[in-house]
Amino acid sequence: PPTQPPGPPLAPGAIALYPSANFFGTAQTFSGPEPDLRRFGFDNRARSLRLSGGTWELCEDRNFRDCRTVTGDVANLSSVG
């Protein structure tokens, strides 16, 4: 499947969440823990992600519940579970 070309480089240790699979759409970028994405209008919208390094815990529920560890880019978050 086609992927969107990478956007601007991420800061070291940052994560970019995309609203569509294969890195399509306007990304929301984070550089540290965020317990609730509702305030960014991004709750339950992430479908893919890019990392600039490191290991992140990606959580389905607020306040860091139901988490999965990711260590690299994920084109389709449904593959993470």
Z-matrix of the N, CA and C atoms (Angstrom, degrees):
N
C 1 1.463
C 2 1.524 1 110.44
N 3 1.316 2 118.19 1 147.80
C 4 1.454 3 120.58 2 179.48
C 5 1.523 4 110.86 3 -67.40
N 6 1.313 5 114.76 4 152.05
C 7 1.458 6 120.69 5 175.60
C 8 1.513 7 108.57 6 -123.61
N 9 1.311 8 114.59 7 153.27
C 10 1.455 9 120.19 8 177.14
C 11 1.521 10 107.91 9 -75.10
N 12 1.331 11 119.20 10 139.44
C 13 1.463 12 119.87 11 176.67
C 14 1.521 13 110.01 12 -58.79
N 15 1.329 14 117.46 13 146.96
C 16 1.464 15 119.59 14 -179.83
C 17 1.525 16 111.27 15 -58.95
N 18 1.299 17 115.68 16 144.37
C 19 1.455 18 121.11 17 176.16
C 20 1.526 19 109.21 18 -81.41
N 21 1.323 20 117.07 19 -158.83
C 22 1.458 21 120.07 20 178.64
C 23 1.523 22 110.18 21 -59.59
N 24 1.320 23 117.04 22 153.03
C 25 1.469 24 119.32 23 179.35
C 26 1.525 25 111.40 24 -58.86
N 27 1.307 26 114.81 25 145.02
C 28 1.466 27 120.42 26 177.09
C 29 1.520 28 109.54 27 -84.35
N 30 1.316 29 115.96 28 150.49
C 31 1.459 30 120.50 29 173.31
C 32 1.529 31 108.38 30 -63.78
N 33 1.325 32 118.24 31 152.45
C 34 1.465 33 120.09 32 178.13
C 35 1.522 34 111.59 33 -53.94
N 36 1.321 35 115.73 34 132.03
C 37 1.457 36 121.75 35 177.93
C 38 1.515 37 114.68 36 78.42
N 39 1.330 38 119.02 37 10.42
C 40 1.468 39 121.91 38 -177.79
C 41 1.524 40 111.07 39 -92.93
N 42 1.331 41 114.27 40 164.38
C 43 1.461 42 122.41 41 176.76
C 44 1.522 43 108.25 42 -130.46
N 45 1.323 44 116.68 43 140.12
C 46 1.467 45 122.63 44 175.30
C 47 1.514 46 107.63 45 -117.48
N 48 1.330 47 116.98 46 123.71
C 49 1.457 48 122.89 47 177.61
C 50 1.520 49 108.83 48 -102.19
N 51 1.338 50 116.75 49 134.19
C 52 1.460 51 122.78 50 -178.35
C 53 1.526 52 109.97 51 -113.08
N 54 1.342 53 117.96 52 144.76
C 55 1.462 54 120.83 53 -178.68
C 56 1.527 55 114.31 54 -76.94
N 57 1.336 56 117.26 55 -9.86
C 58 1.467 57 121.32 56 179.53
C 59 1.517 58 110.31 57 -130.59
N 60 1.323 59 116.01 58 156.61
C 61 1.460 60 121.06 59 175.73
C 62 1.528 61 109.53 60 -62.08
N 63 1.314 62 115.61 61 160.79
C 64 1.465 63 123.34 62 177.67
C 65 1.527 64 113.53 63 61.86
N 66 1.350 65 115.46 64 28.32
C 67 1.462 66 122.66 65 172.01
C 68 1.528 67 113.65 66 66.93
N 69 1.334 68 117.35 67 29.56
C 70 1.461 69 121.27 68 177.85
C 71 1.520 70 110.54 69 -92.47
N 72 1.305 71 114.74 70 149.34
C 73 1.459 72 121.42 71 177.53
C 74 1.514 73 111.18 72 100.43
N 75 1.311 74 114.93 73 177.05
C 76 1.460 75 121.14 74 179.95
C 77 1.522 76 109.35 75 -81.84
N 78 1.310 77 115.63 76 121.53
C 79 1.463 78 121.27 77 -177.25
C 80 1.519 79 111.60 78 -78.06
N 81 1.318 80 114.83 79 150.15
C 82 1.462 81 122.64 80 169.47
C 83 1.526 82 105.45 81 -110.19
N 84 1.320 83 117.55 82 124.26
C 85 1.462 84 122.20 83 -174.17
C 86 1.521 85 110.93 84 -106.74
N 87 1.329 86 114.41 85 140.26
C 88 1.463 87 121.62 86 179.00
C 89 1.524 88 108.82 87 -132.56
N 90 1.325 89 115.91 88 148.21
C 91 1.458 90 120.20 89 178.29
C 92 1.523 91 112.44 90 -120.50
N 93 1.314 92 116.30 91 4.65
C 94 1.453 93 120.28 92 179.05
C 95 1.509 94 110.61 93 -162.98
N 96 1.314 95 116.77 94 -177.58
C 97 1.465 96 121.01 95 -177.26
C 98 1.526 97 112.21 96 -59.73
N 99 1.309 98 114.86 97 141.12
C 100 1.465 99 121.32 98 176.12
C 101 1.524 100 107.03 99 -140.85
N 102 1.348 101 118.05 100 109.25
C 103 1.458 102 120.75 101 -172.84
C 104 1.529 103 115.56 102 -75.24
N 105 1.347 104 117.91 103 -12.75
C 106 1.461 105 119.51 104 -175.42
C 107 1.526 106 109.50 105 -155.23
N 108 1.335 107 117.06 106 112.06
C 109 1.462 108 120.92 107 -177.30
C 110 1.522 109 113.78 108 -83.04
N 111 1.327 110 117.12 109 -1.72
C 112 1.468 111 119.66 110 179.57
C 113 1.520 112 111.59 111 -59.61
N 114 1.297 113 117.97 112 -37.19
C 115 1.468 114 120.00 113 -177.64
C 116 1.520 115 112.76 114 -67.32
N 117 1.334 116 116.81 115 -14.69
C 118 1.458 117 122.19 116 176.28
C 119 1.526 118 111.76 117 -100.33
N 120 1.332 119 116.82 118 0.83
C 121 1.452 120 120.62 119 -176.74
C 122 1.517 121 112.18 120 67.82
N 123 1.332 122 116.29 121 27.65
C 124 1.467 123 120.11 122 -174.70
C 125 1.521 124 112.03 123 -123.00
N 126 1.299 125 118.73 124 12.83
C 127 1.462 126 122.21 125 -178.41
C 128 1.526 127 111.02 126 -63.93
N 129 1.321 128 117.40 127 127.11
C 130 1.474 129 124.32 128 178.67
C 131 1.526 130 112.86 129 59.30
N 132 1.321 131 118.49 130 27.89
C 133 1.465 132 121.07 131 -179.61
C 134 1.519 133 113.19 132 -110.69
N 135 1.309 134 119.40 133 -18.82
C 136 1.466 135 120.88 134 -175.37
C 137 1.526 136 110.78 135 -65.51
N 138 1.329 137 115.71 136 128.76
C 139 1.466 138 121.35 137 178.48
C 140 1.523 139 111.92 138 -121.99
N 141 1.347 140 117.25 139 -15.03
C 142 1.458 141 121.86 140 175.18
C 143 1.526 142 107.87 141 -155.24
N 144 1.334 143 116.57 142 165.79
C 145 1.463 144 119.57 143 -179.06
C 146 1.516 145 110.79 144 -152.22
N 147 1.329 146 114.08 145 154.67
C 148 1.461 147 122.45 146 171.91
C 149 1.522 148 107.83 147 -125.19
N 150 1.334 149 115.19 148 143.23
C 151 1.462 150 122.02 149 177.35
C 152 1.517 151 109.52 150 -117.45
N 153 1.316 152 115.97 151 150.35
C 154 1.466 153 119.29 152 174.25
C 155 1.524 154 110.43 153 -102.75
N 156 1.301 155 115.52 154 18.64
C 157 1.459 156 120.55 155 179.42
C 158 1.511 157 110.36 156 127.05
N 159 1.294 158 115.18 157 166.05
C 160 1.450 159 120.70 158 177.69
C 161 1.516 160 112.74 159 83.75
N 162 1.299 161 114.30 160 -173.86
C 163 1.461 162 123.34 161 179.74
C 164 1.524 163 107.50 162 -121.28
N 165 1.318 164 115.51 163 134.62
C 166 1.463 165 121.16 164 179.54
C 167 1.519 166 109.18 165 -123.73
N 168 1.316 167 115.56 166 149.49
C 169 1.457 168 121.35 167 168.47
C 170 1.514 169 106.55 168 -100.77
N 171 1.294 170 115.79 169 122.01
C 172 1.456 171 122.61 170 179.34
C 173 1.522 172 107.07 171 -104.21
N 174 1.321 173 116.31 172 119.51
C 175 1.459 174 120.93 173 -173.10
C 176 1.518 175 111.14 174 -111.30
N 177 1.306 176 115.47 175 138.62
C 178 1.456 177 121.28 176 -179.83
C 179 1.520 178 111.91 177 -78.99
N 180 1.318 179 116.60 178 -33.32
C 181 1.462 180 121.15 179 -176.03
C 182 1.525 181 111.17 180 -110.63
N 183 1.332 182 115.29 181 158.53
C 184 1.463 183 121.29 182 177.60
C 185 1.527 184 111.16 183 -58.33
N 186 1.332 185 113.84 184 157.81
C 187 1.462 186 122.93 185 175.96
C 188 1.524 187 112.60 186 58.63
N 189 1.358 188 115.55 187 36.11
C 190 1.458 189 122.59 188 170.69
C 191 1.523 190 114.00 189 63.46
N 192 1.337 191 116.32 190 45.36
C 193 1.465 192 120.82 191 176.26
C 194 1.523 193 109.37 192 -110.67
N 195 1.310 194 116.33 193 149.35
C 196 1.460 195 124.68 194 179.26
C 197 1.533 196 110.37 195 58.24
N 198 1.328 197 115.56 196 65.50
C 199 1.462 198 122.17 197 -172.42
C 200 1.525 199 112.82 198 -104.64
N 201 1.336 200 114.82 199 154.06
C 202 1.460 201 124.45 200 173.61
C 203 1.523 202 107.38 201 -129.93
N 204 1.317 203 117.53 202 145.27
C 205 1.453 204 121.98 203 178.20
C 206 1.528 205 109.82 204 -90.85
N 207 1.326 206 115.94 205 134.18
C 208 1.462 207 121.40 206 175.58
C 209 1.529 208 108.52 207 -125.60
N 210 1.323 209 115.34 208 143.69
C 211 1.465 210 120.34 209 -178.14
C 212 1.526 211 112.84 210 -125.25
N 213 1.319 212 117.06 211 3.36
C 214 1.461 213 120.78 212 179.37
C 215 1.509 214 110.48 213 -162.22
N 216 1.321 215 115.55 214 -179.02
C 217 1.454 216 121.32 215 -179.84
C 218 1.528 217 110.72 216 -59.13
N 219 1.342 218 116.24 217 144.16
C 220 1.463 219 122.08 218 178.27
C 221 1.530 220 106.85 219 -130.39
N 222 1.335 221 116.83 220 113.75
C 223 1.461 222 121.54 221 -176.92
C 224 1.525 223 112.81 222 -74.92
N 225 1.340 224 116.69 223 -24.64
C 226 1.457 225 120.77 224 179.88
C 227 1.524 226 108.07 225 -145.08
N 228 1.316 227 116.83 226 107.76
C 229 1.466 228 120.81 227 -175.31
C 230 1.522 229 113.14 228 -66.75
N 231 1.310 230 119.13 229 -16.37
C 232 1.461 231 119.03 230 176.12
C 233 1.528 232 110.74 231 -63.85
N 234 1.318 233 117.95 232 -20.40
C 235 1.473 234 120.78 233 177.56
C 236 1.526 235 112.12 234 -76.03
N 237 1.338 236 116.82 235 -14.58
C 238 1.474 237 120.96 236 -179.76
C 239 1.518 238 110.96 237 -85.26
N 240 1.313 239 116.81 238 -26.49
C 241 1.465 240 119.99 239 177.52
C 242 1.471 241 114.49 240 109.64
